Amino acid sequence: MDVQLQKGFYRHFKHDPKGDPGNYYYEVLNVAHNKDLNLSVVCYRPLYKSYVYELGRQWDFKPVADWFKPLPDGNTRYTLIIDRDEIKQLEQLKQNLYTTEPHVLTITLPAA
């Protein structure tokens, strides 16, 4: 099955409009493919202080199939944001969270 994924901002179905700004909003940056695993993944970053953010990481990855996996009620998990005012607000959130790109990453490797 072919699917199209547009770079941009997405709202996750768990988003609470009454919650903190940015909760369950994400920016999709690109799609990567691992040939050894034959797995395509969505490269994205949260626009809130998620687990990944708290670890000091800039990006997270999710298998493309999981990104497009429908909910039990048939709705989608992620909705592309197209409202210009909402996009402006999300751009500001991104600026506040990710002021600099990391030059050195610390990675903990699993024990051998």
Phi, psi and omega in degrees: 000130176269136176229156177244134179234122181265138172297144179149197182262141181228148175251129177279151183299340179279357182305134177247109181301339179269355182276192179300147176301137177088351184300125180061033168254146182222153172250121175275124184260322183185180173237136178241159179227131175259113184289329180293322180265351186052053186228125174264136182231148174274128175264120184215169174223143179286151176253031174212169185279076180278179177306314181298316180297315181297332176283355181085015179269154181263335188223161173226163181228143178220137177305138180305319180300323178289324180300320184264001181297123182288155174286162179306329180275002178093349178287166179272155179283324185233138179239127177293133179274126180240349179289122185298322179294320178294321178297319178299318178296320180290325175300319179293318176301316180299315179301319182290324182277321188241071183286331179222152174270141182289144176259332179228130178250139174260125184234130176265116179274146177295151179297144182286000000 
